[in-house]
Structures are given as structure tokens and as C-alpha cells.
Amino acid sequence: MSTMQVEVVSNEQSIYEGEASFVVVPTVNGELGIYPRHEPVMSLVRPGALRLTMPDGKEEVLVAIAGGVLEVRPHKITVLADVAVRSSEMDEERATAAKKAAEESLAKAQTPGSRAKAEIALEAAIAQLKTLDYIKAHKHK
């Protein structure tokens, strides 16, 4: 099976670096499915679940991403995410509380800086909740 190199990096750390046989990225124009040798593409990423199918085809790695930039080359995909969290580090209760807190902060924001900070926190919480919803929907498949 053909594979490609994938690198997912957030502002804080490298989230994933390795091979994948298929990748689905939530872009501003909808979900983009990418196989090895895909035509070059650059796109903005929207909050949601980044799905990486491992070379064995059996395992899927999920990463919640909250915005960023996607670069696709024939044998390498790079995602520079504003915020990214592996699914193994997510908790629905925490994500729901973070979303509520971000919405409250956004409503109270009085400066452009505080508004931008609240918007990033809200996007991160939404991305985690979308990823957790995907996990629930596909748990028994």
C-alpha cells in the first residue's frame, strides 16, 4: 500500500509525524480526502477532526484542529494548526466546559486582543467536541 509523510504541528508542539495511507482534513471548503501522490494544494483549515489512516489500514489517528493551514505535496502533507489535540488527550466534559467559558469570555471581551484570544479558545473547544462526536458515531463500526 502506498503511503505519504504527514506532519501536524501546533503553535506549541509537534502533534504527529509519520506515515499515513489516507488523510481527511476539515478545510474551509469542506472535508478534503487525500491519498498519496495527490496534486499540490494549499488551503485554510477549519475547526474539526483531522483523520489519519495508518499504513496498515486498520488504525485511525484522530486530531482535533482549530484552524490553520494545510499544504499538500505528492508525498507529504503538512498541517500547521493554530491549536491541535490528539483524541487520546480529550475529555468531553472538559471540552464542553471550555466551550462555555470561551463563549462567556467572547461575550465579555472588550479589546481586540481579548476577543481574538476568546475566539481561538472557542474554536479549540469546538474542534474537540466535533472530534469526540466523530468518535462516538464511528465507535462500533
Protein Blocks (a to p, Z undefined) as FASTA:
>chain_A
ZZdddddddfkbcfbgcddfbdcdddfkbpcdddehiacddddddedddddddfklmacc
ddddeedaddddfkbccdddfbdcdfklgcfklmmmmmmmmmmmmmmpcbfklmmmmmmm
mmmmmmmmmmmmmmmmmmmZZ
